[in-house]
Amino acid sequence: MSTSVKIMPCLDMQNGRVVKGVHFVDIRDAGDPVQCAIAYCNKGADELAMLDITATVEGRATMIEVVKKVAEVTTVPFTVGGGISDLKSAQTVLDAGANKVSISSAGFRKPELIPELIREFGVDKVTVAIDVDKNAAMPSGYEVYIDGGRTATGVDAVEWAKRVDGYGVQVILPTSKSGDGARTGYDVPVIKAIKDVVSAEVVASGGAGKLEHFYEAVQAGATILLAASIFHFGIIEISDLKAYLKGRGVTVL
């Protein structure tokens, strides 16, 4: 497993446009997905994620035409999530040019789907995303949310991550609902709590607002650093982020 830290801009998609919200709501436009993908590849992104944020709630598949267009211009590993609910929808997304699929709600509702996807497509093609929020009643203090962060499950987030890891998943992507888009920092305790119990790579997601936040996530055990609004709106450039991390002794690609 790579010890190099990777930078992963995320394109949150709605109605064919890149958007960005705060705490999964208050959505605003952030541009054309193809233009964003070209820019990020040119600026040194190591991976790219695209998430159809309302596909699951609206009960529809990911927008395949958009996936195809973005895949055509993307020169780094490309993960697509949102609305992937079975082997067929995963196959369609991979056939459209995605390198990996990310599942969240469907994998929670049908845990057997996770090993099925791994068997069908290979372990390097499957990421499991977990939306989390603080809940003091949970053993870890964090609860799993599904349906784009709308539905509480009553399940402990760290326990679910441990179960996911047991299926052989190589990348787990927890996103803090309270941190999403707020630029107040990643939820470092949940990154650390999950990394302490899994062998998978952990993605830091939700809340990056300044350079220090990325370093804090690395210290907690994250090896893939995902961010959206700070890249979309030019608050931090990828080259500056990599230079900063290198200056702190972090190995970056």
C-alpha positions in Angstrom: 0.0 0.0 0.0 1.3 3.4 -1.0 2.6 5.7 1.8 2.5 8.7 -0.6 -0.3 11.1 0.2 -2.6 11.8 -2.8 -4.6 15.0 -3.5 -8.1 14.3 -4.8 -10.4 17.1 -5.9 -14.1 16.1 -5.8 -16.7 17.2 -8.3 -20.1 17.2 -6.6 -22.6 17.0 -9.4 -26.2 18.1 -9.7 -28.2 18.5 -12.9 -24.9 18.1 -15.0 -23.1 20.9 -13.2 -20.4 21.0 -10.5 -21.9 22.3 -7.3 -20.8 22.8 -3.7 -22.9 22.9 -0.6 -22.4 23.4 3.2 -23.4 20.5 5.5 -24.8 18.8 2.3 -27.3 21.6 1.7 -27.2 25.3 0.5 -25.9 24.2 -2.9 -24.3 26.7 -5.3 -22.9 26.4 -8.8 -19.2 25.8 -9.2 -18.8 25.2 -12.9 -18.7 22.8 -15.8 -17.4 19.3 -14.9 -15.3 18.8 -18.0 -13.5 22.2 -17.6 -13.0 21.5 -13.9 -11.5 18.0 -14.6 -9.1 19.4 -17.2 -8.0 22.1 -14.9 -7.4 19.8 -12.0 -5.4 17.3 -14.1 -3.3 20.2 -15.4 -2.8 21.5 -11.9 -1.4 18.3 -10.4 -4.3 16.4 -9.0 -3.4 12.8 -8.2 -6.9 11.4 -8.4 -10.3 12.8 -9.2 -13.7 12.0 -7.7 -17.1 12.8 -9.1 -20.2 12.4 -6.9 -23.8 12.6 -8.1 -25.1 14.0 -4.9 -28.8 13.6 -5.5 -28.9 10.3 -7.5 -29.7 8.1 -4.5 -32.3 10.3 -3.1 -34.0 10.8 -6.4 -33.8 7.0 -7.0 -32.0 7.2 -10.3 -28.7 6.2 -11.8 -25.6 8.3 -12.1 -25.5 10.7 -15.2 -23.6 8.4 -17.5 -23.1 11.0 -20.3 -21.3 13.3 -17.8 -19.1 10.5 -16.6 -18.1 9.7 -20.2 -17.3 13.3 -21.0 -15.2 13.8 -17.8 -13.5 10.4 -18.3 -12.4 11.4 -21.8 -10.4 14.4 -20.4 -9.2 12.9 -17.1 -5.6 11.7 -16.9 -5.6 10.5 -13.3 -7.5 7.7 -11.6 -11.2 8.7 -11.6 -13.7 7.6 -9.0 -17.5 8.0 -9.5 -20.2 7.7 -6.9 -23.8 8.4 -6.4 -26.7 6.2 -7.5 -24.6 3.0 -7.8 -26.9 0.3 -6.3 -26.0 -3.0 -8.0 -23.5 -4.8 -10.3 -25.2 -3.5 -13.4 -25.1 0.2 -12.4 -21.4 -0.2 -11.4 -20.6 -1.9 -14.7 -22.3 1.0 -16.6 -20.2 3.6 -14.8 -16.9 1.6 -15.3 -17.8 1.1 -19.0 -18.3 4.9 -19.3 -14.6 5.4 -18.3 -14.5 5.6 -14.5 -11.6 3.7 -12.9 -13.4 3.1 -9.7 -16.9 3.2 -8.2 -17.8 4.5 -4.8 -20.8 3.2 -3.0 -22.4 4.4 0.2 -26.1 4.0 0.9 -26.5 0.8 -1.3 -23.6 -0.9 0.4 -25.1 0.0 3.8 -28.6 -1.3 2.9 -27.2 -4.4 1.2 -23.8 -5.2 2.7 -23.4 -8.3 0.5 -23.1 -5.9 -2.5 -19.6 -4.9 -1.3 -18.0 -8.3 -1.7 -20.0 -8.9 -4.9 -18.5 -5.8 -6.4 -15.0 -6.8 -5.4 -15.5 -10.3 -6.8 -16.9 -8.9 -10.1 -14.6 -6.0 -10.8 -11.5 -6.4 -8.5 -10.6 -4.8 -5.2 -8.9 -1.8 -6.8 -12.2 -0.8 -8.4 -14.3 -0.4 -5.2 -14.4 2.5 -2.7 -16.9 2.5 0.2 -18.0 6.0 1.3 -19.4 6.5 4.8 -21.3 9.8 5.7 -20.9 10.4 9.4 -22.1 12.8 12.0 -21.5 13.1 15.7 -23.8 11.2 18.1 -22.8 10.8 21.7 -25.0 7.8 22.0 -22.8 5.7 19.7 -19.8 3.9 21.1 -17.4 5.8 18.9 -19.4 9.1 19.1 -20.2 8.9 15.4 -23.2 7.6 13.5 -23.6 6.4 9.9 -25.9 8.5 7.7 -27.2 7.4 4.3 -29.2 9.0 1.5 -26.8 11.9 1.0 -26.5 12.6 4.7 -30.3 12.8 5.2 -31.1 9.5 7.0 -29.7 8.5 10.4 -29.1 4.7 10.7 -28.5 4.1 14.4 -25.3 2.3 13.4 -21.8 3.2 14.8 -19.6 4.6 12.1 -16.4 3.1 13.3 -18.0 -0.4 13.7 -19.4 -0.1 10.1 -16.0 0.9 8.8 -14.4 -2.1 10.5 -17.0 -4.4 8.9 -16.4 -2.8 5.4 -12.6 -3.3 5.9 -13.3 -7.0 6.6 -14.7 -7.4 3.1 -11.2 -6.5 1.8 -12.1 -2.9 0.6 -8.9 -0.9 0.0 -10.2 2.6 0.3 -12.8 3.9 2.8 -14.1 7.5 2.4 -15.7 8.9 5.6 -17.2 12.3 5.1 -18.2 14.4 8.2 -21.6 15.9 7.7 -20.8 18.7 10.2 -17.6 19.5 8.4 -18.9 19.4 4.8 -18.2 22.6 3.0 -17.7 24.5 6.2 -13.9 24.9 5.8 -13.4 24.6 9.5 -11.2 21.5 9.2 -11.5 17.8 8.7 -13.1 15.8 11.5 -9.8 14.5 12.7 -11.0 12.2 15.5 -13.2 10.2 13.2 -10.4 9.8 10.6 -8.1 8.5 13.4 -10.8 6.3 15.0 -11.4 4.6 11.6 -7.7 4.3 10.6 -7.0 2.7 14.0 -9.3 -0.3 13.2 -8.9 -0.7 9.4 -6.1 -1.7 7.0 -7.7 0.2 4.1 -6.5 3.6 3.0 -8.7 6.3 4.6 -9.7 9.4 2.7 -10.0 12.7 4.5 -13.2 14.4 3.3 -15.4 17.2 4.5 -14.2 20.5 5.9 -10.8 21.5 4.5 -10.4 25.2 4.6 -6.7 25.9 4.9 -3.3 24.2 4.4 -3.0 23.1 8.1 -6.2 21.1 7.9 -4.6 18.8 5.3 -1.6 18.2 7.5 -3.8 17.4 10.5 -5.6 14.8 8.4 -2.3 13.2 7.4 -1.3 13.1 11.0 -4.5 11.3 11.8 -3.7 8.6 9.2 -5.4 9.8 6.0 -3.4 9.1 2.8 -5.9 10.5 0.3 -6.9 14.1 0.9 -10.2 15.1 -0.8 -11.5 18.6 -1.0 -14.0 20.5 -3.2 -14.9 24.1 -2.5 -11.4 25.3 -1.7 -10.1 24.0 -5.1 -13.3 25.0 -7.1 -13.1 28.6 -5.8 -9.4 29.0 -6.0 -8.8 29.4 -2.3 -5.9 26.9 -2.3 -3.9 25.7 -5.4 -2.9 22.0 -5.5 0.7 23.0 -6.2 0.8 25.2 -3.1 -0.7 22.4 -1.0 1.8 19.8 -2.2 4.7 22.2 -1.5 3.3 22.9 2.0 3.0 19.2 2.8 6.5 18.4 1.4 7.8 21.2 3.7 6.2 19.4 6.6 8.0 16.1 5.7 5.0 14.5 4.0 5.7 12.3 0.9 3.4 13.5 -1.9 3.2 12.2 -5.5 
